[in-house]
Amino acid sequence: MIRPPTGLLFPTATGRDLVLRRTFRAPIEDVWASVTESERTARWFGPWKGDPAPGRTIQVQMAYEENGPWLDMLIDACEPPRRLAVSTVDEGGSWRLELLLAEADGGTELSLVHHLETEEAIGEVGPGWEYYLDLLVASREGAPLPVFDDYYPAMKPYFDGLATGTVPN
């Protein structure tokens, strides 16, 4: 059974932010390693290659997408172990993302923030981020990896509702 969607939408000065969170019973440095070290990102998102530093571009493989495409990703900010901001452009548009980590109650909360220019595709994007974050959880716990078909289209009405203010129960 897949848990219900968790994404929330917040207004900003330049659009809206889609925010999804997961909590881990692990030190912040360990969770940081899961989202920044290539051999660990390969377990849930895809490997990356290049010389990582703010202002530089790395190549990231979308290992769980059809044909595992590689894309260029600019590192906008890297503040270990609390913040990683990246951006990329592909056929789906411009993507500006942040991963924010905070220690709390003996664990680490990870917030994925997708800075949206438009909510036009939120019904597809939201379920995708839920899936990828659950891949991260499963990879860290050694659990079976989730299946995307359990997320989309089932979660599409929820995310479309965030954009229109009519979230279904």
N, C-alpha and C positions, 0 to 999 in steps of 0.2 A: 504494500500500500504506500503510495507516494503521499507525503504530507501536503497540506494545502499551501498555496503560494504565499510568499512572505513579503514580496516587494511593496514598497511604498513610494509615492510620488510627491515631491516637494517643489514648490515654486522657487525660482531664483531670479536674479536680475536679468539673466540672459536666456531663460527658458525654464526647464524643469529638470530636476534630478531624480532618477530612478535609483532607489537605495534598497539593497538586499543585504541581510546580515546572517552570519553563522557564528556560533560560539564553540570554542574548542577547549577541552581540559588539557591545556598544554601551555608552556611558557611562550611569550611573545616571540622570542628568537626562533623557536622551532616552527611556529606558524609562518613567520617571515621567510624562513628557508623554504617552506612549501610553496610560496608564491614568487620566489625570486631565483632559486637554484634550478638550472635547466634539467638536471636529472630528476628533480622532484616535480617540476611543472609538467614534465613529460607524462607523469602518472595520471594527471587529471585535466590538463589543458593541451599541452604539447610542448616539445622541447624548443629551445631558442638557441641562436648562435650569434656571435658578434662581440663587440667590445662595449659592455654596458656602462653607461654613465649619463648623467643628465645632459641633454642636448645631442646625444648620439642616437643613431638608429640601429636596432637589432632586427634580425629576422626570426619570426615566430611561426611555428607550424601549428595549424589548427587540427590537431591529431584526431579529434572526434567529429570533424566535419567531413562531408563527402569528398573523397580524393585527397584528404589531408593537405590542403593548400598551405603554402608559406606566404607570409605577408610582412611588409616592413612596418615596424612599430617604433615610434619616436619616444624616448624616455624624457618626459617633460620635467619630472622631479623624482628624486630618490632620497628619502630621509629614513635610513634604517634605524630601528625596525618598525617604524610607525606609518610611513606613507610612501606609496609608489603611484605616480601619475604617468599615464602613457596615452598616446593618441595614434590613430592610424586612419587611413582612407582606403576604402575598397568599393566594390560595386554596390554595396549596401549603403554607402554614404560615409560620413565622417564620424569617427568614434573617439570620444574623449572619456577616459576611464580613470578612476582612482581606487586604490585599495588602501583602506585605513585600518590600522590595527590598534587596539587598546587593551591593556590588561585590566581584568575585573574579576573579583571573587575567585582568585586562584586559577583563572583561565585567561583566554584571549578572545576578544570579539573582533571579527573581521567584518568590515563594511565594504561592499562593492558599490561604488557610486558611478553611474553612467550619466554623464552630463548630456542631456538630450537637447537637440536643436528643435526637434519636432516630436510629437507623440505618434506620428503617423504609423510607425511599425512596432509600437510598443507591445501589441498582441503577439508578435513573433519574438521580439527581443527579450521580453520579460521571462517567458518560459525557458528561453535559452540560458539566461543567467542563473535561473533556479537550477537547471540541469547541471551547468558547469560547477556551481558551488556544491551541489550534492555529489558530483564526481570528486571534488576536493575532499569532502567529508569521508566518502567511501574509501578513497585512496589512503587517507591517513589512518583509518580504522581497520584497513585490510578487509573491508566488507565487499560484497558483490557490487559492481558498478551499475548505476542506474541506466535505464533505457530511455532515450529521448522521446520515443512514442508515448511514454507515460506522462510527459510534460506538455507536449504539443500535439493536438490542439486543445487538450483538456483545460489548460490554464489560460488560453487565449481570452475567453470572456472576462476573466478577472482583470487581466492587464488592460484590455480595451476599456473596461469599466473605470479603471483608475484615471484614464485620460478624459473620460466623459463625466466623471463624478457619479457613475451608476454601478459601483462594484456589486456583483451578484453575491448572494449569501452562499 
